[in-house]
Amino acid sequence: MGTDTVRAQAADEAAGLRREQRGWYFYDWACSVYSTSVLTVFLGPYLTSVAEKAADADGYVHPLGIPVRAGSFFAYSVSLSVILAVVVMPLVGSAADRTGRKKPLLGAAAYTGAAATTGMFFLDGDRYLLGGVLLVVANAAQSVGMMLYNSYLPQIAPPDQRDAISSRGWAFGYAAGSLVLVANLVLYSAHDSFGLSETAAVRVCLASAGLWWGAFTLVPLRQLRDRHARVERATSNGLRQLAATVRDMRRHPLTLAFLLAYLVYNDGIQTVITQASVYGSEELGLSQSTLIGAVLLVQVLAVVGALSMGRLARTYGAKRTILGSLVAWTVTLGAGYFLPAGAPVWFFVLASGIGLVLGGSQALSRSLFSHLVPPGKEAEYFSAYEMSDRGMSWLGPLLFGVTYQLTGSYRSAIISLVAFFVIGFVLLARVPVRRAISEAGNPVPDRI
């Protein structure tokens, strides 16, 4: 009887974890649409056009009396959102670990971001300041939400399943991004047929991402559950909490070593994502429709790449698979250097290479880091991870810009990014991940 009871409890626990995993996937499904449709495609050009309408004769807008070029307003708003996220994430992460109540915090972050994104429907005329405020709120909320979402991974997935589960999460996100982007592009391209002006179509596309985010967040909030708190410390200041987290991480130098490697190669990944369209338009002379098609192709193939690399990790381990992906990134950039101008087909080939390695690189990095987090400090440590992912990726764009300024060639600028993948490869290869996992106090998987 006792054995039957234990088996029943184990079966119930396994069923509960599977239910949570399914709910967890759906948060990526919910919020990735914001990254794809809002940040990557529509908001930057549209907010810039709104700011230009509000600009004075010299091309400046004056938020809070500060002169800002209209063309720089979007970039400055993104930067301000990163600063806000850097301050807020450590506080929220520490509170989540201290209280054990991640789900209400995830809901608050998600619905703050979804509401701000939906509010972009009212971004018309010369309301550039409204657009900037909504962007700052939505972007910071997404960073906080993703930090909490990522921190669930060590709690809902046994060590030997994390690579596969993390990969499925990324695949769900890219699939949703592709689906909604197709719908948005149909609406935008045929806006006259729907009785909409071009600007109205953009505003509907922006708002629809917020509605999607809010609607599908109900699934993880229904199926995830809170755990008992294990940590009893927190500070009342975001920057102090960040400093406290970094001090604690110094007790786990191998975890820090992995985070440094991730910071370097992820900087390269993020720069390729943000600058590939610039390379395509300015160096290769490709049209906007070609570039949007390439973005969609990347989204679709990232689903395939994430799932395929998750399977490879089961055979070769996450570390070796990530190292292989960094080699693939290097080869892809090398090929991109030689792309002929005015040849969309070859740019789509480049986009295919990026898509196939993009999702897997990110998914396996997340799952590998989850093994290096001390138990009970998941949200706190993932706040540092999320800042590496979103808040620290500035050196790549700087190198890209400086290289172009010195050489006048976008080809030289794009090939300069190889340095991030080479250095990241060397740093990651030097991390003894089995020892790092053991020193963090976690069980070491058979294949890592």
N, C-alpha and C positions, 0 to 999 in steps of 0.2 A: 504493500500500500504506500509506504514511504517512497519507494522507487517510482511508482506511478505518479505520485504527487510532484516529485522533482522533475520528472519528464514533462508533465503537464505545464509546470511553471516555466521550464525551459522553452517549450513550444510557444507558450503565450508571450514570453519575452522576445523570441525570434520573430513572431508575427507582429509584435508591437514595433520592433526595429524596422521591419520591412515597410510598415505603414508610415513610419516617420521618414524613411528614406524617400518614399514616393512623394510625400508632402514637401520634403526638402528640395527635390528636383524642381518643383513648381515655383519656388521663389526665383530661381534663375530664369525660368520661363516668364515670370511676371516682370522682372526689372530689366532684363537685357534689352527689351524693346526701347527703353529710354536711351541706352548707350548707342544703339544702332540708328534708330530713326531720328532721335532728337539731337544728340551730340555729334554723331558722325556725318549725318546727311543734311538735315534741314535747318537747325537752329543757328549755326554760325553764319551762313550767308544771309538768313532772314533778319536776325538781330542786327547785323551790320547794316543792312539796308534801312532798317527802322532808325538806327542811330544816325545814319547819313541824312535822313529826312529832318532830324532834329538839330543837325549841326549848324553852326554859324557859317559866315562867309568864308572863313579860313579852314573849315572842315573839322571844327572841334565841338564836342559836347562838354557840358560842365556839371557832372554829377557832384553834388555837395560843394559846388563852386570850384572844383578841380578841373583844369583844362585837360581833356583827353581826346586824342584823335578818334574820330568815329570808327575808323578801320581797326583800331586797337581795343575797342570797348569789349568785344566778345572775349578776347584773350585775357584781358585784365579781370573780367568777371569770373572766368574759369580759375585763374590764379587765386582770386579772393576766396572762391569756394574751397580750394585746396587748403588754404590757411585755416579757414573755419573748421574743416574736417579734421585737420591735424590737432587742433585744440580740443575738439569735442570727442573724437574717437577714444583716446585713452580714458577719459572720464566715464564714458558709456561702457567701455570694455571692462573697466574695473568694477563698476556698479553691477554689471551682469554677472561677473564671477562672484562678487561678494554676496549678492542677494539670491543668485540662482534663477532670477526671473528674466531670462533672455527674451521670451516670447512677447511680453508687453512692450519691451524696448524695440524689438524688431518691428512690431506692428506700428509703433509710434514713428519710427524712422521711415517705414514704407509709406504710410499714409501721409506723412508730411511731404515726402518727395512726390508722391502721386498727385496730391492736391496742388502743389506748386506747378507740376508739369501740365495738369489739366487747365490751370489758370492761364497758361500761355495762349489759350484761345483768345484772350482779351488783349493780346499783344498786337496792336495795330496802330496805324497813324504814326505818331512820333513818340510813342510810349516806351522809349528805349530804357528808361530807368526802371520801369516795371519789369521789363524783360531781364535786366541785369539782376534784380532782386530775386525773381523767380528762378533764374539759373543758379545763383549762389545757393539758394535754399535746396533746390532739387538735387544739385550735384553733391552737396555736403551730405544730404540725407541718404543718397544712394551709397556713398562711401561708408557711412555708419551702418546702414542696413546690410551691406555686403560683408562688413567685418563681423557682425553678429551671425549672419548666415554661414560664413566660413567656419566660425567657431563651433558650430554644431557638428561638423564632420567627425572629430574624434569621439563624439558621444553617441553617434547613431551608426557608426560603421566599425566593425572589428578590424584590427590592423591589416589582415590579409585581404580585405575587401575595399579598402579606401581608394586605391588607384582606380578601380572600376567605377565606384560610386561617384567619385569626384569627376571622372571623365563623362559619366552620364549627365551629371549636373550641367557641365559646360555644354554638352551636346543639346540638352533641352533649351538652354539659353540661346545658342546660335540658331536652333530651329525656329524658335519664336521670333527672333530678330529677322530671319529670312522671310517668314510668313507675313509679318506685319509690314515689312519694307516693300514686299511685292504689292500688297494692298494699297499702301501709301503712294507708291509710284504710279499705280493705275489711276488713283484719284487725282494725283498731281498732274499727270500727263494728259488726262481727259477731263480736266476741271470744267471746261465749257459744257461738256455733255451732262455734267451733274448740276449745272446752273450755278457754278461757283467761280469767283474770280481767282486768279493765281494766288494772291495773298490769303484769301479765305481758305483755299485748299491747303496751304501750308499750315495755317492755324488749326484746321481740323486734324491734320496729320500730327501736329504737336500734341494737341489735347487728347487724341485717341491713345497715344502712348501712356499718358497718365491714367486714363480710364482702364486700360489693359493692366497696368501695374497694380492699380487698386483692386480690380476684380479678382485677379489670379492670386494675389497675396492672401486671400481668404483660405486657400487650400493649405499652405504651410501653417498658417495660424490655427487651423482646425486640427492638423495632424501632428505637429511637433509638440513636445512636452518639455516642461522645465525640470531641471535636476536640483537636488539639494546643493546649497552653496558649500564651498570648501575653503574659500578665502575670506579673511576677516579684516582686510585693510583697504583703504581707499583714501584719496586726498580730495580736497575740494577745488583743486586747480588743475586744468587740463595739462598745462606744460609741466607742472610738478609731477603729475601722475605719469606723464611720458618719461620724465627723468627717472622716476622710481621704477618703471618697467624696464628701462634700459639698464639700470643698476642691477635689477634682478636677473636680466638676461646675461650679464657679465659672469654670473655664476654658472652659466651654460655656454662656454665659449664656442663649442662646436655648433650649437644652434645659431649663434651670432655669425659664425663663419658661413653657414648655409645662407643666412639672410643677406650677407654681403654679396655672395655669388649671385643670388637671385636679383638683388638690387641692380647689379651690373647688367646681366643679360636681359632682364625685363626692361631696363631702360632702352636697350636696343630694340626689343620687340615693340614697345610703345611708340618709339620714334618712327619705326618703319610703318606702323599703322597710320600715324598722323601725317607723315610726310610723303607717303607713296602717291597720294593724289596730286600733291604739288609736283612731284617728279614726273608724273604722267602728263599733267597739263602743261607745265613750263618747259620741260626738257623734251618730251616726246610729242607734244602738240596734239594731245588727244582731247576729244570733246567731253562735255559734262555728262552726256548720256553714257558714254563709254566708261567713264570713271564710276558712275553709279552702278552700272552693270558689273563692274569689277568688284565693287563693295559687296554686292549681292552674291557673286560667285564665291568670294572669301567666306561669307557667312554660311553658305550651303556646304562647302567643302570642309569648313571647320568642324561641322558635325561629324563627318566621316573621319577626319583626322583625330578628333578627340576619342572617339570610340575605338579606332584602330590602334592608337598609341596606348590606350588603356589595356588592350589585349596584349600588345607587345610587352608592357610592363609586367604582366603575369608570367611571361617567359624569361625576360632578361632583367627585370627589376626596374623600379622607377628611376633610379639614378642613372643607370646606363641608357635608358630610353631618352631621358632628358638630354644627356650628353650627345646622343645621336641626333636629337632634334636641333641642337646648337650647330652641329656640323651641317645639317640640312639648311638652317638659316644662312650660314656662311656661303654655301654653294648657291643658294637662291639669290642672295645679294650680288655675288660675283656674276651670275648670269644677267641680273638686272642692269649691271653696268654696261653690258654690250647690246642691250635692246635697241633696235633701229627705231628712229623717230617715225611717227605717222603709221605705225603698224599695230593696230588694236589687237590682232590675234596674239602676238607675242606678249603684249601686256596682260592679256587674259591667261596666258601660260604662266607668267610671273605671279599673277593673283592666285592661280591654282596652287603653286608651290607654297605661297604664304598661307593659304587657307589650310592646307594639309598639315602643316607643322604648328599653326597658331593655337588651335584648341588644345591639342595634346600637351604642348609645352606648358600652358597655363594650368591645365587640370592636374597634371602630374606634379608640378611644383607645389600646388596647394596640398595635395595628398601627402607628399613627402614631408612638407613642413609640419603637417598635423602630427606626425610621429615624433617630432622634436620638441613638442610643447609639453611642459610639465603638467600633470593632471591637476585640474582645478583652476588653471590659468589660461584656458582656451581663448576667451574673448580678449583678455589683456594682451596676450601674445599676438593674436590675430589682428589687433589694432596696429601693432608695429608692422606686421606683414602687409596689411592694407595700405599703410603709409608708404611702404616700399613699392607697392603696386601702383598707387595713384598719386601719392604726394611727393615722391622723390625723383620722378622721371623728368628731370630738367637738363641733365648733362647731355643726353643724346640730341635733343633739339638744338642745344647750344653748339655742339660740335658740328652738326649739320649746317647751321647758319654760318658759323665762322669759316668752315671749309668752303662754302659757296662764296662768301665774301672775299676770301683770299684767292680763290681760283676762278670764280665766275662760272663754274661748271656744276650743275646738279648731279652729273655722273660722279664727279669726285666726292660730292657731298654724300651720295647714297653709299658709295663704297667705303667711306670713312667709318660707317656704322659697323663694319665687320669687326672692328676692334672690340666692341662690347661683347660679341659672341665668342671671340677668341679668349678674351680675359675672363669672361664668365665661365667658359669651359674649363680653363686652368684652375680657377678658384673652386668650382664645384668638384672637379676631379680630386682635389686635395682634401675634401671633407670625408672623414671616415664615418659614414652614416650609421653603421651598426653601433659603433661606440657612442655616437651622438644620441641615438635613440635610447640606449641603455642608461647613459648618464642623465637623460631627462626623466628617467624613472618609468619608461614605457616598455612593454614587451616587444622584442625584436621579431619582425615577421620572417618567415623562411626565405622569402624573396623580396629584396628591397634594393 
